[in-house]
Amino acid sequence: MRAFEYTSPGNVDQALRLLGKSWEDAAPLAGGTDLLSLMKDDIVAPRRLVNIKDIGALRGLSIDARQGLRIGSLVTIQELADNPKSGLCISRDY
């Protein structure tokens, strides 16, 4: 794995500045296992990881008549399935 800079911004604006416009040299880190595996195998090699896990504005579900359903980028599939606001019916029979 190549060396990289690790950052942990406190809000969305800081995260966007750290990620830059093209995202060629930076990658967002939310869960991390897929990204870190790709980095270990030298498939991707971002120079900067931007940890977005602690940015509260990226969590939660909301719904309104004009904008519809808003799913934050840090919402897990399980949180989505368990939330009645999502309107999803996900079978657990598998």
C-alpha positions as CSV (number, residue, x, y, z in Angstrom):
1,M,0.0,0.0,0.0
2,R,1.3,3.4,-0.9
3,A,1.5,6.3,1.6
4,F,-1.5,8.6,1.9
5,E,-2.7,11.6,3.9
6,Y,-5.6,10.9,6.3
7,T,-8.0,13.8,7.0
8,S,-11.2,13.9,9.1
9,P,-13.2,17.0,8.3
10,G,-16.0,18.2,10.6
11,N,-18.5,19.3,8.0
12,V,-19.5,18.9,4.4
13,D,-17.8,22.1,3.2
14,Q,-14.5,21.0,4.6
15,A,-14.9,17.5,3.1
16,L,-15.7,18.9,-0.3
17,R,-12.6,21.2,-0.2
18,L,-10.4,18.2,0.8
19,L,-11.8,16.0,-1.9
20,G,-11.3,18.6,-4.6
21,K,-13.1,19.0,-7.9
22,S,-11.9,15.9,-9.7
23,W,-11.4,13.4,-6.9
24,E,-8.5,12.0,-8.8
25,D,-6.1,12.3,-5.9
26,A,-8.6,11.9,-3.0
27,A,-11.2,9.4,-1.9
28,P,-14.0,9.6,0.6
29,L,-13.8,7.0,3.4
30,A,-17.2,6.0,4.9
31,G,-17.1,2.3,5.7
32,G,-13.6,1.7,4.3
33,T,-13.3,-2.0,3.9
34,D,-13.7,-2.0,0.1
35,L,-11.5,1.0,-0.4
36,L,-8.8,-0.2,1.9
37,S,-8.8,-3.7,0.2
38,L,-8.4,-2.0,-3.2
39,M,-5.5,0.1,-1.8
40,K,-3.8,-2.9,-0.4
41,D,-4.0,-4.6,-3.8
42,D,-2.6,-1.5,-5.4
43,I,-5.8,-1.1,-7.6
44,V,-6.4,2.4,-6.4
45,A,-3.9,4.7,-4.8
46,P,-5.4,8.0,-3.6
47,R,-3.0,10.4,-2.0
48,R,-5.6,11.6,0.5
49,L,-8.4,9.7,2.3
50,V,-11.2,12.0,3.6
51,N,-13.0,10.4,6.5
52,I,-16.7,11.4,6.3
53,K,-18.0,9.1,9.0
54,D,-18.3,11.8,11.6
55,I,-20.2,14.3,9.5
56,G,-23.7,14.4,11.0
57,A,-25.3,16.2,8.0
58,L,-24.7,13.0,5.9
59,R,-26.8,10.9,8.2
60,G,-30.6,10.4,8.4
61,L,-33.7,10.0,6.3
62,S,-36.2,12.7,5.6
63,I,-39.2,13.0,3.3
64,D,-41.3,15.9,2.2
65,A,-43.9,16.6,-0.5
66,R,-41.7,18.7,-2.8
67,Q,-38.3,17.0,-2.5
68,G,-39.4,13.4,-1.8
69,L,-37.2,11.0,0.0
70,R,-33.7,12.2,1.1
71,I,-31.3,9.4,2.1
72,G,-28.0,10.6,3.7
73,S,-24.9,9.1,2.2
74,L,-24.0,7.5,5.5
75,V,-27.3,5.7,5.9
76,T,-26.8,2.0,6.0
77,I,-29.0,-0.5,4.1
78,Q,-30.2,-1.8,7.5
79,E,-31.1,1.7,8.7
80,L,-33.0,2.2,5.4
81,A,-34.8,-1.1,5.7
82,D,-35.8,-0.5,9.3
83,N,-37.1,3.1,8.8
84,P,-40.8,3.4,8.0
85,K,-40.2,6.7,6.3
86,S,-38.4,5.0,3.5
87,G,-41.5,3.3,2.3
88,L,-39.5,0.2,1.4
89,C,-40.6,-3.3,2.0
90,I,-37.5,-5.4,2.2
91,S,-38.1,-9.1,2.7
92,R,-35.8,-10.8,5.3
93,D,-36.7,-14.3,4.0
94,Y,-33.6,-15.4,2.2
